[in-house]
Amino acid sequence: MTLTAAESLKEIWAAIFRRRGGDGTYTRLFDNLDPPQQSTLLAKLTLYESELPVIGSVKDADNWLVLTTERLVWSMRGEREEIVAEAIRDATIDLGQLQHCGHSKLGMRQLHVVTTGVGGYLIELEPGGPLSGTWSVLKNLGTRNRNATSKGR
């Protein structure tokens, strides 16, 4: 059986997430979320026909995230945001803020998603493995996008 492009991408990102981090209490590979968590997230967005959910996070009704094969959609404090996957260039952390707060990388809760547009976005995730795994997947996505852009020139 031949995989679609979305299925192949989902498998690659799932492997990166598992290798670089892993499932947590409320941030997991989408397929590993409890059915009520999956339903909650799927009620927040309508998947495109070719789109597959990869990572999901449901902290509460106002704080959630879904990374699909085509976009990153999340809500922080009830403010919904969405970025198409092709616009993601990198994911970084603010080491100065981390040191200022006295946290180690394991206590990190925020990632800065750098986009092709001006600035970027701040997302919050469950600390530890779930954040590390998501960070690695977003860095992979950014690298793919930067490589695609440089090949297109």
C-alpha positions, -999 to +999 in steps of 0.1 A: +000+000+000+014+034-010+011+062+015-002+096+005+021+127+010+001+136+041+004+100+056+041+099+049+046+134+065+025+123+095+046+092+100+079+112+098+067+138+123+053+111+147+087+094+147+105+127+154+080+135+182+085+101+198+123+101+194+128+137+206+101+139+233+070+120+237+034+120+249+025+138+281-007+142+301-025+166+277-001+169+248+003+138+226+004+125+192-031+131+180-038+093+176-028+088+212-052+114+227-082+101+245-113+101+222-129+131+242-097+151+236-097+143+199-134+153+196-127+186+214-099+194+190-118+183+159-147+206+170-123+236+169-113+232+133-126+216+101-099+194+085-093+198+048-098+166+027-060+160+024-051+171+060-042+148+089-038+158+125-004+149+139+000+165+174-028+176+198-028+194+231-059+201+252-050+218+285-085+233+288-113+250+267-092+281+262-058+266+258-053+240+230-032+232+200-033+210+168-005+205+144-017+190+112+001+182+080-011+215+066-013+240+095-008+249+131-039+260+149-041+269+186-057+290+213-040+307+242-063+322+268-092+319+243-074+337+214-075+314+184-046+316+159-037+297+127-006+294+105-003+275+073+025+250+075+044+265+046+047+298+065+066+283+094+104+289+092+116+279+126+107+274+163+129+289+190+130+294+227+139+326+246+169+315+267+172+349+284+136+346+296+142+310+307+172+320+328+154+351+341+125+329+354+150+304+368+136+275+347+156+248+330+148+236+295+127+209+311+104+235+327+100+254+294+063+260+284+067+284+255+080+282+219+083+311+195+072+301+160+090+321+134+071+327+102+078+341+067+058+372+077+069+399+101+075+385+136+061+353+148+038+337+173+041+324+209+026+290+217+024+272+250+027+235+255+030+210+283+067+211+295+092+183+292+089+156+265+057+170+248+073+204+243+106+190+232+089+166+207+068+194+193+097+218+191+117+192+171+088+186+147+084+224+141+121+227+135+119+199+110+090+217+093+109+249+092+139+233+077+118+216+050+102+250+042+136+268+040+150+241+018+120+242-005+123+280-008+160+278-016+155+251-043+128+272-059+152+301-065 
